[in-house]
Amino acid sequence: MSLRRAGPVVAGLVVLVVLSGCAQVAVTADVAGDGTVETYDVQVETSASTYDRLMSTAESDGYDSLRAYLLRDVTDEAVDSVDYDESLADGQVTINVTLTGLDPAGVDGLTVVESDGQIVYEDATFVSDDRVTDDASLTYRLEMPGEITNATAGRVDGSTATWEREGSDSLTGTQIRAVAETSALGFGPGFGPVAAVLAIVGAVLLGRRARGDEPERE
């Protein structure tokens, strides 16, 4: 089976999902106003037997751990930090990967574009020609920096969009896309909260000076 590569870290997730055939996947993505993804958290639950098969695949490819195999494409240019954890309970394995400071430019299939007062987020990780079992499921929660005006999600609440899919195409036929308004303060690329606060203070001071409303000195 050929596997499409979705970029650093995300590619590892796609490999895991398709090879396992049956998995419950939960993704939480938090987009910052500067166009970066502050956090991209992925949790995968699958059976211990599937985990063993994945380990065999990793070892046959020359890796001594599943962590090294899944994160083999991670680069410092694409992400600030990566946290990885796996646990076994009641015959089920839970794998959790959290990326902090993810630059979409370094990840194929993941884009964040700011234009004309809107931010457009797209994640094509879960779109491919492969099929998994009917037991698979995907829950994807996206937090945008402004109110979402358009999305392919099943549910939208303010700046949060949620996709909930089950079945054979849940992990391979779900297109993640959302459009949100940028803040009136201009939280676009290169203009973060600190800069916005400074801009507000500067505007207030300039306004007072223009009116000749200087504060009295003691």
matplotlib code that plots the C-alpha trace (Angstrom):
import matplotlib.pyplot as plt

x = [0.0, 1.4, 1.1, 1.0, 3.3, 1.7, 4.7, 6.7, 4.9, 1.6, 3.1, 3.8, 0.2, -1.1, 1.2, 0.0, -3.7, -3.5, -1.3, -3.4, -6.6, -8.7, -8.1, -9.8, -8.1, -8.6, -6.9, -6.9, -5.4, -5.0, -4.2, -2.5, -3.2, 0.3, -0.5, 1.3, -0.3, 0.3, -0.5, -1.3, -2.3, -2.9, -4.2, -4.5, -6.1, -5.6, -5.2, -2.1, -1.9, -1.9, 0.8, 2.9, 2.5, 3.5, 6.6, 7.6, 7.3, 9.4, 12.1, 12.2, 12.8, 15.7, 14.1, 14.4, 11.1, 7.8, 8.4, 11.5, 9.6, 6.6, 8.7, 11.4, 10.5, 10.4, 12.8, 13.6, 12.4, 8.9, 8.2, 9.5, 9.0, 7.4, 6.0, 5.4, 3.8, 2.4, 0.5, -1.1, -4.3, -6.8, -5.3, -5.5, -2.6, -2.9, -0.3, -0.2, 1.8, 1.8, 3.5, 4.1, 4.9, 4.1, 4.9, 2.4, 5.0, 7.0, 4.1, 2.7, -1.1, -1.4, -1.9, -2.9, -3.4, -4.3, -6.0, -8.5, -9.3, -9.7, -7.7, -8.2, -7.1, -6.8, -5.6, -5.6, -4.1, -7.2, -7.8, -6.4, -7.5, -7.0, -9.8, -9.9, -12.4, -15.8, -14.6, -12.4, -13.3, -12.1, -12.8, -11.1, -11.4, -10.1, -9.7, -9.3, -8.1, -11.4, -15.0, -15.5, -17.6, -17.4, -16.3, -16.7, -17.2, -20.4, -20.5, -19.3, -19.4, -17.9, -14.1, -14.3, -15.1, -15.6, -15.6, -16.9, -16.7, -17.1, -16.6, -14.4, -13.8, -13.5, -9.7, -9.3, -12.2, -12.4, -11.4, -10.7, -11.3, -12.4, -12.5, -12.3, -12.3, -9.1, -9.3, -10.2, -6.9, -5.1, -3.9, -2.4, 1.0, 3.7, 1.2, 0.7, -1.1, 1.9, 2.2, -1.5, -1.4, 1.4, -0.5, -3.5, -1.4, 0.3, -3.0, -4.4, -1.3, -1.4, -5.1, -4.6, -1.7, -3.7, -6.5, -3.9, -5.1, -1.8, -1.9, -1.2, 2.2, 2.5]
y = [0.0, 3.4, 6.1, 9.8, 11.9, 14.8, 16.5, 16.4, 14.7, 14.7, 12.1, 9.9, 10.1, 9.2, 6.2, 5.1, 5.4, 3.7, 0.8, 0.2, 0.1, 0.7, 3.7, 6.4, 9.7, 13.0, 16.3, 19.7, 22.6, 26.1, 28.8, 32.0, 35.4, 35.5, 32.5, 29.9, 26.9, 27.4, 23.8, 20.7, 17.8, 14.3, 11.4, 8.0, 5.0, 1.5, -2.1, -3.6, -6.1, -3.2, -1.5, -4.6, -4.6, -1.0, -1.7, -4.5, -2.0, 0.5, -2.0, -3.4, 0.2, 0.5, 2.4, 1.2, 2.8, 3.8, 7.3, 7.6, 6.1, 8.4, 11.5, 10.8, 13.8, 16.4, 19.3, 22.3, 24.6, 23.2, 23.1, 24.6, 21.5, 18.0, 16.0, 12.3, 9.9, 6.4, 4.2, 0.8, 0.0, -2.8, -4.0, -0.5, 1.7, 5.5, 7.5, 11.3, 13.8, 17.5, 20.0, 23.5, 26.5, 24.6, 26.6, 25.5, 26.4, 23.3, 20.9, 19.6, 19.6, 22.1, 25.8, 29.0, 32.0, 35.6, 37.7, 40.6, 40.4, 36.7, 33.7, 30.5, 27.2, 23.9, 20.5, 17.8, 15.1, 13.1, 13.0, 10.1, 7.2, 4.6, 3.1, 1.9, -0.2, 0.9, 1.1, 4.1, 7.6, 11.1, 14.0, 17.3, 20.5, 23.7, 27.0, 30.1, 33.6, 35.1, 34.2, 31.5, 32.5, 29.4, 25.8, 22.2, 21.3, 19.7, 22.2, 25.8, 27.8, 31.3, 30.7, 26.9, 24.3, 20.6, 17.7, 14.3, 11.4, 7.7, 4.8, 3.7, 7.2, 9.1, 9.1, 9.3, 11.4, 14.4, 17.7, 20.2, 23.8, 26.9, 30.7, 33.1, 36.9, 38.5, 40.7, 44.4, 45.1, 43.4, 40.1, 39.1, 37.8, 39.6, 41.4, 39.6, 40.5, 42.4, 44.6, 45.2, 46.4, 48.7, 50.1, 50.8, 52.7, 54.6, 55.6, 56.8, 59.0, 60.4, 61.2, 63.0, 65.1, 66.0, 67.4, 69.2, 67.0, 66.5, 65.1, 67.6, 67.3, 67.6]
z = [0.0, -1.0, 1.6, 0.7, 2.8, 4.6, 6.0, 9.2, 12.1, 10.3, 7.8, 10.8, 11.9, 8.4, 8.3, 11.7, 10.8, 7.5, 8.7, 11.7, 9.7, 12.8, 15.1, 17.0, 16.2, 18.0, 16.8, 18.5, 16.6, 17.9, 15.3, 16.3, 14.8, 13.2, 11.0, 13.0, 14.7, 18.4, 19.2, 17.1, 19.4, 18.0, 20.1, 18.5, 20.2, 18.7, 19.8, 21.3, 18.4, 15.9, 18.0, 17.7, 14.0, 13.8, 15.9, 13.5, 10.6, 12.4, 13.2, 9.7, 8.5, 10.9, 13.9, 17.5, 18.6, 17.2, 18.4, 16.2, 13.3, 13.5, 14.1, 11.6, 9.4, 12.2, 11.7, 13.8, 11.0, 11.1, 14.8, 18.0, 20.2, 20.1, 23.1, 22.6, 24.9, 24.6, 27.2, 27.4, 29.3, 28.9, 25.7, 24.1, 23.2, 23.3, 21.4, 22.0, 19.9, 20.7, 18.5, 19.7, 17.4, 14.1, 11.0, 8.3, 5.6, 6.7, 6.4, 3.2, 3.2, 6.0, 5.1, 6.9, 4.7, 5.7, 3.0, 2.9, 6.6, 6.7, 7.8, 5.9, 7.5, 5.6, 6.7, 4.0, 6.3, 6.3, 2.6, 0.6, -1.7, 1.2, 3.2, 6.8, 8.8, 9.8, 13.4, 12.7, 13.9, 13.8, 16.1, 15.0, 17.0, 15.5, 17.4, 15.2, 16.2, 15.1, 14.6, 12.0, 9.0, 6.9, 7.5, 6.4, 10.0, 11.4, 14.2, 14.6, 17.8, 17.5, 16.9, 17.3, 14.6, 15.3, 12.9, 14.1, 11.6, 11.9, 9.4, 6.6, 5.1, 8.4, 8.4, 4.6, 3.4, 5.7, 4.4, 7.1, 6.1, 8.0, 7.2, 10.1, 10.5, 11.6, 14.7, 14.2, 15.8, 13.0, 14.4, 11.1, 10.3, 12.2, 14.4, 17.7, 20.9, 22.4, 19.3, 19.4, 23.0, 22.1, 19.1, 21.3, 23.8, 21.1, 19.5, 22.8, 23.5, 20.0, 20.3, 23.5, 22.1, 19.1, 21.3, 23.5, 26.4, 28.1, 31.6, 34.4, 36.0, 39.8]

ax = plt.figure().add_subplot(projection="3d")
ax.plot(x, y, z, "-o")
ax.set_aspect("equal")
plt.show()
